[in-house]
Amino acid sequence: MALPELRLRAPCPGLLSLPWERPLAEWQATEVPLRDVAVGPSRHLVRFVEADGELWALKDLPERIARREYGVLRHLEDECLPAVRPAGLVLQPAHDTAVLVTRYLSGSWQYRRLIMRLPPNQPRQRARLFDGMISLLVELHRHGVFWGDCSLANTLFMRDGQVLQAYLVDAETSEIHAQLSDGQREHDLTILVENVAAGMIDLATRLERPPEIVPQLIDEVTALPDRYRALWDALHATPVFAYDDRYRVEGAVRELNELGFAVDEVALQPVDRGRARLQVTVGDRNFHRARLARLTGLEVGEGQAKILLGDLRAHQEWMRRRTGTEVPERVAARSWVDTCLTPGAAAAHEALGGVGSEIQAYCDLLEVRWLLSERAGADVGSDAARAALGGRAPTDSAAKTAVADAPTGEGGPDEDAGDEA
């Protein structure tokens, strides 16, 4: 019998000792630390193993497809794109198959879990999910990645501040190019619309949603190409304006920064009659997280960083009013971490029963506090926000609405599973 060929990027004892010489379908929970994790529909067998203190997703595939997907996932990792991380590839020639090993995306949610938590009349929350998918597709296309099977079932979502970050979890049909043509991008977008519409309608039917929600879902999904093109155009626009109107450069850079993109280079190219064309080279979507990291050393998500920087600016302004002098940003940052973030994140995390991360809990606290204060017409303070965050708010409709508008908590292996298929 031909022995399996192992290629493990995490050569841990637990992974190495798994019975790779046998087909994945024959592994038994009595001898292998299998974890029962629910997954959505899959063309291939997917199983989860707990080894070396981590959870791993194992997918049984034909060798050719497994090699292809492993290579694509390695490329996505090298480009720092949001996708599951490949941990290994095991070829099993004796069984004419292979096993792709990926790291379980801790804290992730399937779209089913997200939608099931929402009442049918919450299009704003569905919009967050769709925004996450569109952002993911734009990022892939910017880096020359043709997905080929964009769908909700092949995507995982993670809370990042008050946005949902989408992650690719299936790259079987993906292709890597130096640059995508407009036709390739439109084809991928067409696939996304068809798959997302089918997935949403199927889920609505299984959840026995009111029939009138189906036309609403179709309208929301058919609007996705416009959202995609708006984001794509914002990143690739080359406006022409009078050379003396160079103040417009700052506005263009600020707009990109607000979207989370760092700007690598700005070029003004003269055209005719005193006019110039602006071309902006955009880097990764980490503008706010990079700035927060420079000020505090914290490594957080882009959406979380945007919220935290707003809280830091408010603290800096409070220090300025208190001292009567301008406060350097780095001085304010040190004070903010010690007096606001550290104790506030711990308290918010405790209010949520220890669910999710402390950083996300603090972001949720800030969001709930803002929403409650908007409805009250005055700052309600952190104590009221923590009470609402932990479900201990009084029977006040505004408080209930605020918490509903800012859903808290993160998924995990015990609550939900990733579609690693």
C-alpha positions in Angstrom: 0.0 0.0 0.0 1.3 3.4 -1.0 2.0 5.6 2.1 0.4 9.0 2.4 2.5 12.1 1.6 2.2 14.8 4.3 2.8 18.5 3.8 2.0 20.2 7.1 2.7 23.8 7.8 2.0 23.2 11.4 3.9 20.0 12.2 2.4 19.5 15.6 2.4 16.1 17.4 -1.3 15.9 17.4 -1.7 16.5 13.7 1.3 14.2 12.8 -0.2 11.3 14.8 -3.6 11.3 13.0 -4.3 8.1 10.9 -3.5 9.7 7.5 -3.1 6.3 6.0 -6.9 5.7 6.2 -9.7 7.5 4.4 -11.1 10.4 6.3 -14.6 8.8 6.2 -13.3 5.8 8.2 -12.0 7.9 11.2 -13.8 7.1 14.4 -14.4 9.4 17.3 -13.2 6.7 19.7 -9.7 6.9 18.3 -9.5 10.4 16.8 -10.4 13.6 18.6 -13.2 14.5 16.2 -15.3 17.5 17.0 -19.0 17.6 16.0 -19.4 20.8 14.2 -22.4 21.5 12.0 -21.6 22.6 8.5 -23.8 23.6 5.5 -24.2 21.7 2.3 -20.9 20.5 0.9 -19.8 18.7 -2.2 -17.1 16.9 -0.2 -16.7 15.3 3.2 -15.6 17.8 5.9 -14.6 16.8 9.4 -13.2 18.7 12.3 -10.3 17.5 14.6 -9.1 19.0 17.8 -5.4 18.6 18.1 -2.6 20.4 19.9 -5.1 22.8 21.5 -6.5 23.9 18.2 -9.4 23.1 15.9 -8.7 22.0 12.4 -11.0 21.6 9.4 -10.2 18.5 7.1 -11.8 18.3 3.7 -11.6 15.2 1.5 -11.0 16.1 -2.2 -9.6 14.6 -5.4 -5.9 15.2 -5.5 -5.9 17.6 -8.4 -8.6 19.8 -6.8 -6.9 19.7 -3.4 -3.5 20.8 -4.8 -5.2 23.6 -6.6 -7.1 24.9 -3.6 -4.1 24.6 -1.3 -2.1 26.7 -3.8 -4.8 29.4 -4.0 -5.2 29.6 -0.2 -1.4 29.9 0.1 -1.6 32.8 -2.3 -4.5 34.5 -0.4 -2.5 34.2 2.8 0.6 35.7 1.2 -1.6 38.7 0.0 -3.1 39.0 3.5 -6.6 38.6 2.0 -9.5 37.5 4.2 -9.7 33.7 3.8 -9.2 30.6 5.9 -5.6 29.8 6.4 -4.2 26.6 4.9 -2.4 24.3 7.4 -1.5 21.3 5.2 -2.1 19.0 2.4 -2.1 15.2 2.7 -2.0 13.1 -0.4 -3.5 9.5 -0.1 -2.6 7.7 -3.3 -3.8 4.4 -1.9 -7.3 5.8 -1.8 -7.0 8.1 -4.9 -7.8 11.1 -2.8 -6.3 13.9 -0.7 -7.1 15.8 2.5 -6.9 19.6 2.7 -6.2 20.9 6.2 -7.2 24.5 7.2 -7.3 26.3 10.5 -10.7 26.7 12.0 -11.7 30.4 11.9 -12.5 30.9 15.5 -15.3 33.3 16.3 -16.8 33.0 12.9 -20.5 32.7 11.9 -22.3 31.0 9.1 -24.9 33.3 7.3 -27.6 30.9 8.5 -26.8 31.6 12.1 -26.7 35.3 11.5 -30.0 35.4 9.6 -31.8 33.1 12.1 -30.9 35.6 14.9 -32.6 38.4 13.0 -36.4 39.1 12.7 -37.6 39.4 9.0 -38.0 43.2 9.3 -34.3 43.9 9.8 -33.0 44.8 6.3 -30.4 47.0 7.8 -28.7 44.0 9.5 -28.9 42.0 6.3 -27.2 45.0 4.6 -24.2 44.5 6.9 -23.9 40.9 5.7 -24.1 41.9 2.1 -21.6 44.8 2.5 -19.2 42.2 3.9 -19.5 40.0 0.9 -19.2 42.9 -1.6 -16.0 44.1 0.2 -14.5 40.6 0.1 -15.2 40.3 -3.6 -13.7 43.7 -4.4 -10.6 42.9 -2.4 -10.2 39.6 -4.2 -10.7 41.2 -7.6 -8.2 44.0 -6.8 -5.6 41.3 -6.2 -6.4 39.3 -9.4 -8.4 36.6 -7.7 -11.4 35.2 -9.7 -13.5 33.4 -7.0 -15.7 31.4 -9.4 -18.2 30.2 -6.7 -19.0 33.2 -4.6 -21.9 32.3 -2.3 -23.1 32.7 1.2 -22.4 29.0 1.8 -18.7 29.5 0.9 -18.3 32.5 3.2 -17.8 33.0 6.9 -18.4 36.2 8.8 -16.8 37.7 11.8 -17.8 40.7 13.9 -15.3 43.6 13.4 -16.6 46.6 15.3 -20.1 47.2 13.9 -19.4 45.7 10.5 -19.2 42.1 9.4 -15.9 41.0 7.8 -16.4 38.2 5.2 -13.9 35.4 4.7 -13.6 33.1 1.8 -13.7 29.4 2.8 -13.9 27.6 -0.5 -11.3 28.2 -3.3 -11.9 25.0 -5.3 -12.9 27.0 -8.4 -10.7 30.1 -7.8 -8.1 31.3 -10.2 -5.1 33.6 -9.8 -4.4 36.2 -12.5 -2.1 39.2 -12.8 -5.2 41.3 -13.3 -8.8 40.5 -13.9 -10.7 41.7 -17.0 -14.0 43.6 -16.7 -15.6 40.5 -18.1 -14.2 38.2 -15.4 -15.3 40.6 -12.7 -18.8 40.9 -14.1 -19.0 37.1 -14.4 -18.0 36.6 -10.7 -20.6 39.3 -9.8 -23.3 37.5 -11.7 -22.4 34.2 -9.9 -22.6 36.0 -6.6 -26.1 37.5 -7.3 -27.5 34.1 -8.4 -26.0 32.2 -5.5 -26.9 34.7 -2.8 -30.5 35.0 -4.0 -30.9 31.3 -4.1 -29.3 30.9 -0.6 -31.5 33.7 1.0 -34.7 32.4 -0.6 -34.0 28.8 0.5 -33.3 29.9 4.0 -36.4 32.1 4.2 -38.5 29.2 3.1 -36.9 26.8 5.6 -37.4 29.4 8.4 -41.0 29.8 7.3 -40.6 33.6 6.8 -43.7 35.4 5.5 -44.0 35.0 1.7 -43.9 38.8 1.2 -40.2 38.8 2.3 -39.1 37.0 -0.9 -39.6 40.0 -3.3 -37.8 42.2 -0.7 -34.8 39.7 -0.6 -34.7 39.7 -4.4 -34.6 43.5 -4.5 -31.8 43.6 -1.9 -29.7 41.0 -3.8 -30.2 42.4 -7.2 -28.9 45.8 -5.9 -25.5 44.2 -4.9 -23.9 44.9 -8.3 -24.5 48.6 -7.8 -22.8 48.4 -4.4 -19.9 46.5 -5.8 -19.4 49.1 -8.7 -19.7 52.0 -6.3 -16.9 50.6 -4.1 -14.8 49.6 -7.1 -15.2 53.0 -8.7 -14.2 54.8 -5.5 -11.0 52.8 -5.4 -10.2 53.3 -9.1 -11.6 56.7 -10.0 -9.3 59.1 -11.9 -11.0 62.4 -11.8 -9.8 65.4 -13.8 -10.0 68.9 -12.3 -8.3 72.3 -12.5 -4.7 72.2 -11.4 -5.4 75.0 -8.9 -8.1 72.8 -7.2 -5.5 70.6 -5.6 -7.6 70.7 -2.4 -9.7 67.9 -4.0 -6.8 65.5 -3.5 -7.2 65.7 0.3 -10.9 65.0 -0.1 -10.3 62.0 -2.3 -7.7 60.6 0.2 -10.0 61.2 3.1 -12.8 59.4 1.4 -10.6 56.3 0.8 -9.4 56.5 4.4 -12.9 56.5 5.7 -13.5 53.3 3.7 -10.5 51.9 5.6 -8.0 51.9 2.7 -4.4 53.2 3.2 -3.1 55.3 0.3 0.3 54.3 -1.0 0.8 57.1 -3.6 -0.9 60.1 -5.1 -0.1 61.2 -8.7 -1.3 64.4 -10.4 -0.8 64.1 -14.2 -1.2 67.3 -16.3 -3.7 66.8 -19.2 -4.8 70.0 -21.0 -5.8 73.6 -20.5 -4.5 73.8 -16.9 -6.2 70.6 -15.8 -4.8 67.5 -14.0 -5.8 63.9 -13.6 -5.7 62.4 -10.1 -4.6 58.8 -9.7 -4.4 57.3 -6.3 -2.7 54.0 -5.6 -4.5 52.3 -2.8 -3.0 49.8 -0.4 -4.5 47.3 2.0 -7.7 48.0 3.9 -6.0 48.6 7.2 -5.8 52.4 7.5 -7.4 52.7 10.9 -5.9 49.5 12.4 -2.4 50.6 11.3 -2.9 54.1 12.9 -4.2 52.5 16.2 -1.3 50.1 16.2 1.2 53.0 15.8 -0.4 54.8 18.8 -1.0 52.0 21.2 0.6 48.8 19.9 -2.9 47.2 19.7 -3.6 44.7 16.9 -7.3 44.7 16.2 -9.7 44.6 13.2 -10.1 47.5 10.8 -13.7 48.1 11.9 -12.8 47.8 15.6 -9.9 50.3 15.1 -12.2 52.9 13.5 -14.5 52.8 16.6 -11.6 52.8 19.1 -10.0 55.8 17.4 -13.2 57.7 17.8 -13.2 56.9 21.5 -9.6 57.9 21.7 -10.3 61.3 20.1 -13.1 61.9 22.5 -10.8 61.1 25.4 -8.1 63.4 24.0 -10.7 66.2 23.8 -11.8 65.5 27.4 -8.1 65.8 28.5 -7.7 69.1 26.6 -10.8 70.6 28.3 -9.6 69.4 31.7 -6.1 70.7 31.4 -6.8 73.8 29.2 -3.9 72.8 26.9 -3.5 70.7 23.8 -2.6 67.1 24.5 -0.3 65.2 22.2 -2.0 62.2 20.6 0.5 59.7 22.0 0.0 61.0 25.5 -3.7 60.8 25.1 -3.4 57.3 23.7 -1.5 56.1 26.8 -4.0 57.6 29.1 -7.0 56.2 27.1 -5.6 52.7 27.2 -5.1 52.8 31.0 -8.2 54.6 32.0 -10.8 53.8 29.3 -10.0 50.8 27.2 -8.5 48.3 29.7 -11.1 48.6 32.5 -13.9 49.2 30.1 -13.2 46.2 27.9 -13.0 43.9 30.9 -16.3 45.2 32.3 -18.0 44.9 28.9 -16.7 41.4 28.4 -18.0 40.4 31.8 -21.4 42.0 31.1 -21.6 39.7 28.0 -20.8 36.7 30.1 -17.3 36.3 28.6 -18.6 35.7 25.1 -16.3 36.8 22.2 -13.3 39.1 22.7 -12.8 42.0 25.1 -12.1 44.4 22.3 -15.3 43.5 20.4 -17.2 43.8 23.7 -15.9 47.3 24.3 -16.8 48.3 20.7 -20.3 47.0 21.4 -20.4 48.9 24.6 -19.5 52.2 22.8 -22.1 51.5 20.1 -24.9 50.8 22.6 -24.0 53.8 24.7 -24.1 56.0 21.6 -27.5 54.7 20.5 -29.0 55.0 24.0 -27.6 58.5 24.3 -29.0 59.5 20.9 -32.5 58.3 22.0 -32.2 60.0 25.4 -30.9 63.2 24.1 -28.0 63.1 26.6 -25.1 60.9 27.5 -26.5 58.0 29.5 -23.0 56.9 30.7 -21.2 53.6 30.7 -23.2 52.0 33.5 -26.5 52.2 31.6 -24.8 50.9 28.5 -23.3 47.9 30.3 -26.7 47.1 31.8 -28.3 47.2 28.3 -25.3 45.2 26.9 -25.8 42.5 29.5 -29.6 42.3 29.0 -30.3 43.9 32.3 -31.7 47.2 30.9 -35.1 48.4 32.2 -38.2 47.7 30.0 -37.5 50.8 28.0 -38.3 50.5 24.3 -35.5 52.8 23.3 -33.0 50.7 25.2 -34.3 47.5 23.6 -34.1 49.0 20.2 -30.6 50.2 20.7 -29.4 46.8 21.8 -31.2 45.2 18.8 -29.5 47.7 16.5 -26.1 46.8 17.8 -26.1 42.9 18.1 -23.4 41.6 20.4 -21.4 38.5 20.9 -19.4 36.4 18.5 -19.9 32.9 17.2 -17.6 30.0 18.1 -17.4 26.2 17.8 -20.0 25.8 20.5 -22.5 28.2 18.9 -22.0 27.8 15.2 -19.6 26.4 12.7 -17.9 27.6 9.6 -18.8 26.3 6.1 -15.3 24.9 5.5 -16.6 23.3 2.3 
